[in-house]
Amino acid sequence: MHVIRTLLWVVLTALVVAFVAMNWLFVPVNFWPLENRYLHFEWPVGVVALVFYLLGAIPVWLVAKAARWRLQRRIATLENAARAIAPLPVTATEPAATPETPET
């Protein structure tokens, strides 16, 4: 499974690098309006796309991480409650001595 995951990450990284390399044209980006102008930067299109993709993906990732954490805590609570009400396991004891029958 680790090999497949590593392979997928390598392919994804190669695709991202190819996207940025193919879109290396610098474009103006206006960030914040000032008095009579904007806070202005010149960035490559690929970098701008990746930055704003990450700005959109990080909140979603944080919400998913929080939901997973909450569900894991809930599962742990339910497992502990089930363990508390479960009967104790039967332990093996020495078998009782059986009376020997006389041989006839």
Backbone atoms as SQL, in Angstrom:
CREATE TABLE atoms (id INTEGER PRIMARY KEY, chain TEXT, resi INTEGER, resn TEXT, atom TEXT, x REAL, y REAL, z REAL);
INSERT INTO atoms VALUES
  (1, 'A', 1, 'MET', 'N', 0.816, -1.183, 0.000),
  (2, 'A', 1, 'MET', 'CA', 0.000, 0.000, 0.000),
  (3, 'A', 1, 'MET', 'C', 0.868, 1.258, 0.000),
  (4, 'A', 2, 'HIS', 'N', 2.017, 1.201, 0.710),
  (5, 'A', 2, 'HIS', 'CA', 2.899, 2.362, 0.752),
  (6, 'A', 2, 'HIS', 'C', 3.481, 2.656, -0.623),
  (7, 'A', 3, 'VAL', 'N', 3.716, 1.625, -1.408),
  (8, 'A', 3, 'VAL', 'CA', 4.275, 1.820, -2.742),
  (9, 'A', 3, 'VAL', 'C', 3.272, 2.560, -3.617),
  (10, 'A', 4, 'ILE', 'N', 2.007, 2.188, -3.536),
  (11, 'A', 4, 'ILE', 'CA', 0.976, 2.843, -4.342),
  (12, 'A', 4, 'ILE', 'C', 0.821, 4.292, -3.913),
  (13, 'A', 5, 'ARG', 'N', 0.805, 4.539, -2.603),
  (14, 'A', 5, 'ARG', 'CA', 0.667, 5.905, -2.106),
  (15, 'A', 5, 'ARG', 'C', 1.856, 6.761, -2.542),
  (16, 'A', 6, 'THR', 'N', 3.064, 6.215, -2.456),
  (17, 'A', 6, 'THR', 'CA', 4.253, 6.949, -2.882),
  (18, 'A', 6, 'THR', 'C', 4.208, 7.228, -4.372),
  (19, 'A', 7, 'LEU', 'N', 3.787, 6.259, -5.142),
  (20, 'A', 7, 'LEU', 'CA', 3.672, 6.444, -6.586),
  (21, 'A', 7, 'LEU', 'C', 2.669, 7.534, -6.926),
  (22, 'A', 8, 'LEU', 'N', 1.538, 7.556, -6.234),
  (23, 'A', 8, 'LEU', 'CA', 0.535, 8.596, -6.470),
  (24, 'A', 8, 'LEU', 'C', 1.071, 9.975, -6.117),
  (25, 'A', 9, 'TRP', 'N', 1.823, 10.092, -5.021),
  (26, 'A', 9, 'TRP', 'CA', 2.400, 11.372, -4.650),
  (27, 'A', 9, 'TRP', 'C', 3.437, 11.833, -5.679),
  (28, 'A', 10, 'VAL', 'N', 4.220, 10.902, -6.197),
  (29, 'A', 10, 'VAL', 'CA', 5.215, 11.256, -7.221),
  (30, 'A', 10, 'VAL', 'C', 4.519, 11.754, -8.482),
  (31, 'A', 11, 'VAL', 'N', 3.455, 11.071, -8.903),
  (32, 'A', 11, 'VAL', 'CA', 2.711, 11.493, -10.098),
  (33, 'A', 11, 'VAL', 'C', 2.058, 12.851, -9.862),
  (34, 'A', 12, 'LEU', 'N', 1.450, 13.048, -8.708),
  (35, 'A', 12, 'LEU', 'CA', 0.813, 14.327, -8.398),
  (36, 'A', 12, 'LEU', 'C', 1.840, 15.458, -8.373),
  (37, 'A', 13, 'THR', 'N', 2.999, 15.206, -7.776),
  (38, 'A', 13, 'THR', 'CA', 4.052, 16.221, -7.741),
  (39, 'A', 13, 'THR', 'C', 4.533, 16.552, -9.146),
  (40, 'A', 14, 'ALA', 'N', 4.690, 15.546, -9.975),
  (41, 'A', 14, 'ALA', 'CA', 5.119, 15.777, -11.362),
  (42, 'A', 14, 'ALA', 'C', 4.079, 16.609, -12.115),
  (43, 'A', 15, 'LEU', 'N', 2.799, 16.339, -11.894),
  (44, 'A', 15, 'LEU', 'CA', 1.749, 17.120, -12.551),
  (45, 'A', 15, 'LEU', 'C', 1.753, 18.578, -12.091),
  (46, 'A', 16, 'VAL', 'N', 1.948, 18.802, -10.810),
  (47, 'A', 16, 'VAL', 'CA', 1.986, 20.170, -10.287),
  (48, 'A', 16, 'VAL', 'C', 3.194, 20.919, -10.841),
  (49, 'A', 17, 'VAL', 'N', 4.347, 20.273, -10.859),
  (50, 'A', 17, 'VAL', 'CA', 5.550, 20.913, -11.401),
  (51, 'A', 17, 'VAL', 'C', 5.367, 21.213, -12.887),
  (52, 'A', 18, 'ALA', 'N', 4.771, 20.295, -13.632),
  (53, 'A', 18, 'ALA', 'CA', 4.520, 20.540, -15.055),
  (54, 'A', 18, 'ALA', 'C', 3.540, 21.695, -15.247),
  (55, 'A', 19, 'PHE', 'N', 2.504, 21.773, -14.409),
  (56, 'A', 19, 'PHE', 'CA', 1.532, 22.872, -14.503),
  (57, 'A', 19, 'PHE', 'C', 2.200, 24.220, -14.269),
  (58, 'A', 20, 'VAL', 'N', 3.024, 24.295, -13.218),
  (59, 'A', 20, 'VAL', 'CA', 3.711, 25.554, -12.919),
  (60, 'A', 20, 'VAL', 'C', 4.697, 25.898, -14.023),
  (61, 'A', 21, 'ALA', 'N', 5.414, 24.916, -14.540),
  (62, 'A', 21, 'ALA', 'CA', 6.392, 25.172, -15.603),
  (63, 'A', 21, 'ALA', 'C', 5.712, 25.646, -16.883),
  (64, 'A', 22, 'MET', 'N', 4.551, 25.095, -17.211),
  (65, 'A', 22, 'MET', 'CA', 3.850, 25.507, -18.440),
  (66, 'A', 22, 'MET', 'C', 3.182, 26.868, -18.276),
  (67, 'A', 23, 'ASN', 'N', 2.948, 27.305, -17.061),
  (68, 'A', 23, 'ASN', 'CA', 2.288, 28.582, -16.816),
  (69, 'A', 23, 'ASN', 'C', 3.225, 29.547, -16.104),
  (70, 'A', 24, 'TRP', 'N', 4.410, 29.735, -16.632),
  (71, 'A', 24, 'TRP', 'CA', 5.392, 30.582, -15.994),
  (72, 'A', 24, 'TRP', 'C', 5.341, 32.017, -16.519),
  (73, 'A', 25, 'LEU', 'N', 4.254, 32.409, -17.106),
  (74, 'A', 25, 'LEU', 'CA', 4.060, 33.768, -17.583),
  (75, 'A', 25, 'LEU', 'C', 3.712, 34.656, -16.395),
  (76, 'A', 26, 'PHE', 'N', 4.421, 35.758, -16.227),
  (77, 'A', 26, 'PHE', 'CA', 4.158, 36.650, -15.104),
  (78, 'A', 26, 'PHE', 'C', 2.937, 37.503, -15.386),
  (79, 'A', 27, 'VAL', 'N', 2.079, 37.605, -14.396),
  (80, 'A', 27, 'VAL', 'CA', 0.857, 38.402, -14.533),
  (81, 'A', 27, 'VAL', 'C', 0.754, 39.337, -13.329),
  (82, 'A', 28, 'PRO', 'N', 0.085, 40.478, -13.509),
  (83, 'A', 28, 'PRO', 'CA', -0.093, 41.377, -12.364),
  (84, 'A', 28, 'PRO', 'C', -1.203, 40.864, -11.446),
  (85, 'A', 29, 'VAL', 'N', -0.947, 40.940, -10.164),
  (86, 'A', 29, 'VAL', 'CA', -1.934, 40.543, -9.170),
  (87, 'A', 29, 'VAL', 'C', -2.125, 41.728, -8.229),
  (88, 'A', 30, 'ASN', 'N', -3.348, 42.228, -8.149),
  (89, 'A', 30, 'ASN', 'CA', -3.668, 43.328, -7.249),
  (90, 'A', 30, 'ASN', 'C', -4.250, 42.745, -5.969),
  (91, 'A', 31, 'PHE', 'N', -3.557, 42.969, -4.862),
  (92, 'A', 31, 'PHE', 'CA', -3.970, 42.356, -3.611),
  (93, 'A', 31, 'PHE', 'C', -4.886, 43.222, -2.775),
  (94, 'A', 32, 'TRP', 'N', -4.529, 44.460, -2.567),
  (95, 'A', 32, 'TRP', 'CA', -5.268, 45.269, -1.611),
  (96, 'A', 32, 'TRP', 'C', -5.373, 46.692, -2.131),
  (97, 'A', 33, 'PRO', 'N', -6.570, 47.251, -2.104),
  (98, 'A', 33, 'PRO', 'CA', -6.687, 48.638, -2.588),
  (99, 'A', 33, 'PRO', 'C', -6.101, 49.620, -1.570),
  (100, 'A', 34, 'LEU', 'N', -5.271, 50.475, -2.077),
  (101, 'A', 34, 'LEU', 'CA', -4.738, 51.557, -1.249),
  (102, 'A', 34, 'LEU', 'C', -5.481, 52.832, -1.644),
  (103, 'A', 35, 'GLU', 'N', -4.952, 54.006, -1.346),
  (104, 'A', 35, 'GLU', 'CA', -5.690, 55.241, -1.601),
  (105, 'A', 35, 'GLU', 'C', -6.079, 55.413, -3.066),
  (106, 'A', 36, 'ASN', 'N', -5.139, 55.471, -3.956),
  (107, 'A', 36, 'ASN', 'CA', -5.452, 55.629, -5.378),
  (108, 'A', 36, 'ASN', 'C', -4.824, 54.540, -6.228),
  (109, 'A', 37, 'ARG', 'N', -4.397, 53.495, -5.607),
  (110, 'A', 37, 'ARG', 'CA', -3.759, 52.402, -6.347),
  (111, 'A', 37, 'ARG', 'C', -3.953, 51.108, -5.560),
  (112, 'A', 38, 'TYR', 'N', -3.373, 50.029, -6.071),
  (113, 'A', 38, 'TYR', 'CA', -3.476, 48.721, -5.425),
  (114, 'A', 38, 'TYR', 'C', -2.100, 48.257, -4.979),
  (115, 'A', 39, 'LEU', 'N', -2.094, 47.388, -3.993),
  (116, 'A', 39, 'LEU', 'CA', -0.869, 46.684, -3.644),
  (117, 'A', 39, 'LEU', 'C', -0.659, 45.668, -4.753),
  (118, 'A', 40, 'HIS', 'N', 0.379, 45.844, -5.514),
  (119, 'A', 40, 'HIS', 'CA', 0.534, 45.155, -6.798),
  (120, 'A', 40, 'HIS', 'C', 1.786, 44.273, -6.784),
  (121, 'A', 41, 'PHE', 'N', 1.633, 43.020, -7.261),
  (122, 'A', 41, 'PHE', 'CA', 2.761, 42.100, -7.399),
  (123, 'A', 41, 'PHE', 'C', 2.715, 41.479, -8.785),
  (124, 'A', 42, 'GLU', 'N', 3.855, 41.063, -9.284),
  (125, 'A', 42, 'GLU', 'CA', 3.949, 40.327, -10.545),
  (126, 'A', 42, 'GLU', 'C', 4.372, 38.902, -10.199),
  (127, 'A', 43, 'TRP', 'N', 3.468, 37.970, -10.400),
  (128, 'A', 43, 'TRP', 'CA', 3.743, 36.571, -10.080),
  (129, 'A', 43, 'TRP', 'C', 3.429, 35.696, -11.280),
  (130, 'A', 44, 'PRO', 'N', 4.079, 34.525, -11.356),
  (131, 'A', 44, 'PRO', 'CA', 3.729, 33.568, -12.416),
  (132, 'A', 44, 'PRO', 'C', 2.311, 33.023, -12.194),
  (133, 'A', 45, 'VAL', 'N', 1.620, 32.729, -13.284),
  (134, 'A', 45, 'VAL', 'CA', 0.243, 32.236, -13.221),
  (135, 'A', 45, 'VAL', 'C', 0.157, 30.943, -12.404),
  (136, 'A', 46, 'GLY', 'N', 1.092, 30.024, -12.615),
  (137, 'A', 46, 'GLY', 'CA', 1.060, 28.750, -11.906),
  (138, 'A', 46, 'GLY', 'C', 1.187, 28.924, -10.405),
  (139, 'A', 47, 'VAL', 'N', 2.049, 29.835, -9.981),
  (140, 'A', 47, 'VAL', 'CA', 2.227, 30.081, -8.548),
  (141, 'A', 47, 'VAL', 'C', 0.965, 30.706, -7.962),
  (142, 'A', 48, 'VAL', 'N', 0.373, 31.641, -8.678),
  (143, 'A', 48, 'VAL', 'CA', -0.870, 32.270, -8.212),
  (144, 'A', 48, 'VAL', 'C', -1.961, 31.221, -8.060),
  (145, 'A', 49, 'ALA', 'N', -2.087, 30.332, -9.041),
  (146, 'A', 49, 'ALA', 'CA', -3.111, 29.286, -8.982),
  (147, 'A', 49, 'ALA', 'C', -2.869, 28.355, -7.790),
  (148, 'A', 50, 'LEU', 'N', -1.617, 27.960, -7.549),
  (149, 'A', 50, 'LEU', 'CA', -1.318, 27.071, -6.424),
  (150, 'A', 50, 'LEU', 'C', -1.564, 27.748, -5.077),
  (151, 'A', 51, 'VAL', 'N', -1.194, 29.007, -4.967),
  (152, 'A', 51, 'VAL', 'CA', -1.397, 29.722, -3.709),
  (153, 'A', 51, 'VAL', 'C', -2.881, 29.811, -3.382),
  (154, 'A', 52, 'PHE', 'N', -3.685, 30.173, -4.364),
  (155, 'A', 52, 'PHE', 'CA', -5.105, 30.324, -4.084),
  (156, 'A', 52, 'PHE', 'C', -5.815, 28.973, -3.966),
  (157, 'A', 53, 'TYR', 'N', -5.293, 27.946, -4.594),
  (158, 'A', 53, 'TYR', 'CA', -5.823, 26.600, -4.362),
  (159, 'A', 53, 'TYR', 'C', -5.588, 26.197, -2.905),
  (160, 'A', 54, 'LEU', 'N', -4.366, 26.433, -2.419),
  (161, 'A', 54, 'LEU', 'CA', -4.053, 26.088, -1.028),
  (162, 'A', 54, 'LEU', 'C', -4.862, 26.932, -0.043),
  (163, 'A', 55, 'LEU', 'N', -5.071, 28.203, -0.371),
  (164, 'A', 55, 'LEU', 'CA', -5.891, 29.048, 0.505),
  (165, 'A', 55, 'LEU', 'C', -7.328, 28.523, 0.597),
  (166, 'A', 56, 'GLY', 'N', -7.816, 27.877, -0.448),
  (167, 'A', 56, 'GLY', 'CA', -9.152, 27.294, -0.405),
  (168, 'A', 56, 'GLY', 'C', -9.171, 25.904, 0.201),
  (169, 'A', 57, 'ALA', 'N', -8.087, 25.154, 0.053),
  (170, 'A', 57, 'ALA', 'CA', -8.052, 23.766, 0.522),
  (171, 'A', 57, 'ALA', 'C', -7.746, 23.651, 2.009),
  (172, 'A', 58, 'ILE', 'N', -6.983, 24.575, 2.553),
  (173, 'A', 58, 'ILE', 'CA', -6.587, 24.472, 3.963),
  (174, 'A', 58, 'ILE', 'C', -7.784, 24.531, 4.911),
  (175, 'A', 59, 'PRO', 'N', -8.740, 25.445, 4.745),
  (176, 'A', 59, 'PRO', 'CA', -9.900, 25.420, 5.658),
  (177, 'A', 59, 'PRO', 'C', -10.704, 24.119, 5.562),
  (178, 'A', 60, 'VAL', 'N', -10.869, 23.597, 4.369),
  (179, 'A', 60, 'VAL', 'CA', -11.602, 22.342, 4.198),
  (180, 'A', 60, 'VAL', 'C', -10.849, 21.205, 4.883),
  (181, 'A', 61, 'TRP', 'N', -9.539, 21.184, 4.746),
  (182, 'A', 61, 'TRP', 'CA', -8.723, 20.153, 5.392),
  (183, 'A', 61, 'TRP', 'C', -8.836, 20.250, 6.912),
  (184, 'A', 62, 'LEU', 'N', -8.817, 21.490, 7.438),
  (185, 'A', 62, 'LEU', 'CA', -8.933, 21.663, 8.885),
  (186, 'A', 62, 'LEU', 'C', -10.296, 21.199, 9.398),
  (187, 'A', 63, 'VAL', 'N', -11.361, 21.480, 8.667),
  (188, 'A', 63, 'VAL', 'CA', -12.697, 21.027, 9.075),
  (189, 'A', 63, 'VAL', 'C', -12.762, 19.499, 9.061),
  (190, 'A', 64, 'ALA', 'N', -12.212, 18.877, 8.027),
  (191, 'A', 64, 'ALA', 'CA', -12.213, 17.415, 7.946),
  (192, 'A', 64, 'ALA', 'C', -11.383, 16.812, 9.074),
  (193, 'A', 65, 'LYS', 'N', -10.251, 17.420, 9.389),
  (194, 'A', 65, 'LYS', 'CA', -9.398, 16.925, 10.479),
  (195, 'A', 65, 'LYS', 'C', -10.126, 17.029, 11.817),
  (196, 'A', 66, 'ALA', 'N', -10.829, 18.151, 12.039),
  (197, 'A', 66, 'ALA', 'CA', -11.576, 18.325, 13.286),
  (198, 'A', 66, 'ALA', 'C', -12.715, 17.316, 13.384),
  (199, 'A', 67, 'ALA', 'N', -13.400, 17.057, 12.277),
  (200, 'A', 67, 'ALA', 'CA', -14.493, 16.081, 12.280),
  (201, 'A', 67, 'ALA', 'C', -13.951, 14.686, 12.569),
  (202, 'A', 68, 'ARG', 'N', -12.824, 14.347, 11.980),
  (203, 'A', 68, 'ARG', 'CA', -12.231, 13.028, 12.230),
  (204, 'A', 68, 'ARG', 'C', -11.816, 12.890, 13.694),
  (205, 'A', 69, 'TRP', 'N', -11.223, 13.954, 14.253),
  (206, 'A', 69, 'TRP', 'CA', -10.819, 13.930, 15.655),
  (207, 'A', 69, 'TRP', 'C', -12.036, 13.749, 16.554),
  (208, 'A', 70, 'ARG', 'N', -13.122, 14.495, 16.257),
  (209, 'A', 70, 'ARG', 'CA', -14.333, 14.393, 17.059),
  (210, 'A', 70, 'ARG', 'C', -14.929, 12.990, 16.980),
  (211, 'A', 71, 'LEU', 'N', -14.959, 12.404, 15.794),
  (212, 'A', 71, 'LEU', 'CA', -15.514, 11.060, 15.637),
  (213, 'A', 71, 'LEU', 'C', -14.646, 10.007, 16.326),
  (214, 'A', 72, 'GLN', 'N', -13.335, 10.165, 16.280),
  (215, 'A', 72, 'GLN', 'CA', -12.463, 9.210, 16.969),
  (216, 'A', 72, 'GLN', 'C', -12.665, 9.279, 18.480),
  (217, 'A', 73, 'ARG', 'N', -12.864, 10.494, 19.007),
  (218, 'A', 73, 'ARG', 'CA', -13.148, 10.622, 20.446),
  (219, 'A', 73, 'ARG', 'C', -14.482, 9.970, 20.783),
  (220, 'A', 74, 'ARG', 'N', -15.460, 10.134, 19.907),
  (221, 'A', 74, 'ARG', 'CA', -16.776, 9.535, 20.153),
  (222, 'A', 74, 'ARG', 'C', -16.695, 8.010, 20.130),
  (223, 'A', 75, 'ILE', 'N', -15.957, 7.475, 19.167),
  (224, 'A', 75, 'ILE', 'CA', -15.780, 6.023, 19.079),
  (225, 'A', 75, 'ILE', 'C', -15.069, 5.504, 20.326),
  (226, 'A', 76, 'ALA', 'N', -14.025, 6.208, 20.775),
  (227, 'A', 76, 'ALA', 'CA', -13.294, 5.784, 21.970),
  (228, 'A', 76, 'ALA', 'C', -14.212, 5.798, 23.191),
  (229, 'A', 77, 'THR', 'N', -15.073, 6.810, 23.297),
  (230, 'A', 77, 'THR', 'CA', -16.011, 6.881, 24.418),
  (231, 'A', 77, 'THR', 'C', -16.981, 5.711, 24.385),
  (232, 'A', 78, 'LEU', 'N', -17.507, 5.411, 23.216),
  (233, 'A', 78, 'LEU', 'CA', -18.445, 4.292, 23.087),
  (234, 'A', 78, 'LEU', 'C', -17.764, 2.959, 23.375),
  (235, 'A', 79, 'GLU', 'N', -16.522, 2.800, 22.919),
  (236, 'A', 79, 'GLU', 'CA', -15.794, 1.560, 23.197),
  (237, 'A', 79, 'GLU', 'C', -15.535, 1.400, 24.697),
  (238, 'A', 80, 'ASN', 'N', -15.186, 2.486, 25.357),
  (239, 'A', 80, 'ASN', 'CA', -14.957, 2.413, 26.806),
  (240, 'A', 80, 'ASN', 'C', -16.252, 2.087, 27.541),
  (241, 'A', 81, 'ALA', 'N', -17.374, 2.661, 27.099),
  (242, 'A', 81, 'ALA', 'CA', -18.653, 2.360, 27.736),
  (243, 'A', 81, 'ALA', 'C', -19.029, 0.898, 27.523),
  (244, 'A', 82, 'ALA', 'N', -18.778, 0.383, 26.324),
  (245, 'A', 82, 'ALA', 'CA', -19.083, -1.019, 26.044),
  (246, 'A', 82, 'ALA', 'C', -18.190, -1.939, 26.864),
  (247, 'A', 83, 'ARG', 'N', -16.928, -1.551, 27.043),
  (248, 'A', 83, 'ARG', 'CA', -16.007, -2.350, 27.846),
  (249, 'A', 83, 'ARG', 'C', -16.435, -2.360, 29.313),
  (250, 'A', 84, 'ALA', 'N', -16.983, -1.255, 29.767),
  (251, 'A', 84, 'ALA', 'CA', -17.367, -1.155, 31.179),
  (252, 'A', 84, 'ALA', 'C', -18.567, -2.039, 31.502),
  (253, 'A', 85, 'ILE', 'N', -19.485, -2.220, 30.552),
  (254, 'A', 85, 'ILE', 'CA', -20.672, -3.024, 30.839),
  (255, 'A', 85, 'ILE', 'C', -20.533, -4.465, 30.379),
  (256, 'A', 86, 'ALA', 'N', -19.454, -4.796, 29.706),
  (257, 'A', 86, 'ALA', 'CA', -19.252, -6.165, 29.230),
  (258, 'A', 86, 'ALA', 'C', -18.942, -7.072, 30.415),
  (259, 'A', 87, 'PRO', 'N', -19.429, -8.308, 30.368),
  (260, 'A', 87, 'PRO', 'CA', -19.117, -9.239, 31.460),
  (261, 'A', 87, 'PRO', 'C', -17.631, -9.595, 31.438),
  (262, 'A', 88, 'LEU', 'N', -17.126, -9.920, 32.618),
  (263, 'A', 88, 'LEU', 'CA', -15.728, -10.306, 32.708),
  (264, 'A', 88, 'LEU', 'C', -15.516, -11.628, 31.988),
  (265, 'A', 89, 'PRO', 'N', -14.375, -11.795, 31.340),
  (266, 'A', 89, 'PRO', 'CA', -14.117, -13.058, 30.657),
  (267, 'A', 89, 'PRO', 'C', -13.958, -14.194, 31.658),
  (268, 'A', 90, 'VAL', 'N', -14.398, -15.359, 31.256),
  (269, 'A', 90, 'VAL', 'CA', -14.294, -16.541, 32.106),
  (270, 'A', 90, 'VAL', 'C', -12.857, -17.026, 32.037),
  (271, 'A', 91, 'THR', 'N', -12.276, -17.249, 33.236),
  (272, 'A', 91, 'THR', 'CA', -10.895, -17.729, 33.258),
  (273, 'A', 91, 'THR', 'C', -10.905, -19.243, 33.380),
  (274, 'A', 92, 'ALA', 'N', -9.927, -19.843, 32.823),
  (275, 'A', 92, 'ALA', 'CA', -9.836, -21.304, 32.869),
  (276, 'A', 92, 'ALA', 'C', -9.360, -21.723, 34.253),
  (277, 'A', 93, 'THR', 'N', -10.028, -22.692, 34.819),
  (278, 'A', 93, 'THR', 'CA', -9.630, -23.226, 36.122),
  (279, 'A', 93, 'THR', 'C', -9.281, -24.689, 35.943),
  (280, 'A', 94, 'GLU', 'N', -8.671, -25.244, 36.959),
  (281, 'A', 94, 'GLU', 'CA', -8.334, -26.670, 36.883),
  (282, 'A', 94, 'GLU', 'C', -9.626, -27.466, 36.886),
  (283, 'A', 95, 'PRO', 'N', -9.691, -28.494, 36.070),
  (284, 'A', 95, 'PRO', 'CA', -10.914, -29.297, 36.051),
  (285, 'A', 95, 'PRO', 'C', -11.095, -30.020, 37.380),
  (286, 'A', 96, 'ALA', 'N', -12.320, -30.157, 37.772),
  (287, 'A', 96, 'ALA', 'CA', -12.635, -30.858, 39.034),
  (288, 'A', 96, 'ALA', 'C', -12.244, -32.314, 38.900),
  (289, 'A', 97, 'ALA', 'N', -11.808, -32.866, 40.003),
  (290, 'A', 97, 'ALA', 'CA', -11.412, -34.279, 39.985),
  (291, 'A', 97, 'ALA', 'C', -12.667, -35.137, 39.801),
  (292, 'A', 98, 'THR', 'N', -12.596, -36.024, 38.858),
  (293, 'A', 98, 'THR', 'CA', -13.739, -36.907, 38.601),
  (294, 'A', 98, 'THR', 'C', -13.535, -38.190, 39.397),
  (295, 'A', 99, 'PRO', 'N', -14.595, -38.689, 39.968),
  (296, 'A', 99, 'PRO', 'CA', -14.434, -39.934, 40.723),
  (297, 'A', 99, 'PRO', 'C', -14.073, -41.070, 39.782),
  (298, 'A', 100, 'GLU', 'N', -13.134, -41.863, 40.201),
  (299, 'A', 100, 'GLU', 'CA', -12.713, -42.969, 39.360),
  (300, 'A', 100, 'GLU', 'C', -13.692, -44.106, 39.527),
  (301, 'A', 101, 'THR', 'N', -14.033, -44.714, 38.469),
  (302, 'A', 101, 'THR', 'CA', -14.923, -45.859, 38.537),
  (303, 'A', 101, 'THR', 'C', -14.090, -47.132, 38.669),
  (304, 'A', 102, 'PRO', 'N', -14.547, -48.031, 39.529),
  (305, 'A', 102, 'PRO', 'CA', -13.766, -49.278, 39.695),
  (306, 'A', 102, 'PRO', 'C', -13.874, -50.123, 38.441),
  (307, 'A', 103, 'GLU', 'N', -12.781, -50.736, 38.138),
  (308, 'A', 103, 'GLU', 'CA', -12.788, -51.596, 36.965),
  (309, 'A', 103, 'GLU', 'C', -13.374, -52.945, 37.330),
  (310, 'A', 104, 'THR', 'N', -14.166, -53.455, 36.502),
  (311, 'A', 104, 'THR', 'CA', -14.780, -54.737, 36.801),
  (312, 'A', 104, 'THR', 'C', -14.186, -55.854, 36.026);
